[in-house]
């Protein structure tokens, strides 16, 4: 599937033991934690470089996580 959106960094799971800053993809359908297939789940420098940009990403949606395998800055 493809998703278009803005890449931002914000806190997820606020108030829980899982609270952490995460790179997110904000789309018209909602906000998703963004991960790269095979990348580190907690810190991936490739994701950090995308913060503040608009992208078109291809991948799979798993709950509230979008696991992308390809993307393009638009």
N, C-alpha and C positions, 0 to 999 in steps of 0.2 A: 504494500500500500504506500501511497505518497501523502505527505503532509507538508503544508507550507506554513511558515510562521516565524516569529521573532525569537531569538535565543536570548534568554535572560538568566541571571543567577539570583536565586532567592531561597529562603529557608523553607524546608519541607518538614512535615511531621512535628510541627511546633508543639512544645509542651510534653513530648514523649521522649523515651530513651533513644528513639531513632532520629531525633531532631538533628538536622544538618543543613549546611548550605548545599544546594544542588543546581546544576545547569538544567534549565527547563526550556521546553519548546512551547511557546504560547501560540495556539491556533484558534480559528473560529469555533472549533469543536470543544476546546478546553485546553488546559495546561498539562503537559506531560513531562516527567523526569526524562531527560535525554541521555541515552547511552550509546556507545559505539560497539557494535558486535565485536566481541573479543577484547574490548578495552577494560580498563580498571573501573570498577563500579563506583569508587569513591573519589577518584581524582584522575582525570585524563586530560593532559595538556592540549590535545587536539580539540576537545570540547571547550576549554577555556578560551582558545583563539576565536571561537565562534560567538562568544558573548557579545551582544550589541549588534549582531548582524541578522539579516533576514535570510532564511535558507529554504530550499526545497529538499526534503529528505525522503529517502525510500527505506522502508524497513517494516518491522512488525510491532504491533501494539500489544503489550502484555499488561493488562490492568491499567495503571496510571504511568507506565514506563513505555517510552517509544525507543525501541532497540533498532538503531539505524545501521544499514550496511553501506549506504552511499548517500552523498549530499552534494548540494551545489549552492553557493552563495548567490542570492538573486538580487 
